[in-house]
């Protein structure tokens, strides 16, 4: 591990501790997690949409 990797690891740990130390930081992390979950749910919902509905030659869709 190079010196830069060690420095990056230490700075990442300090940033995580700083964020977790303040209520606003914890709320921000919770908000980011909630947004990620909502995004995944939306993508899952969109993926279940059948593309056959958009096909004008599909006899079942008429």
PyMOL commands that set and color helices and strands:
alter all, ss='L'
color gray80, all
select helices_A, chain A and resi 3-21+23-47+51-54+59-61
alter helices_A, ss='H'
color red, helices_A
deselect
rebuild
show_as cartoon
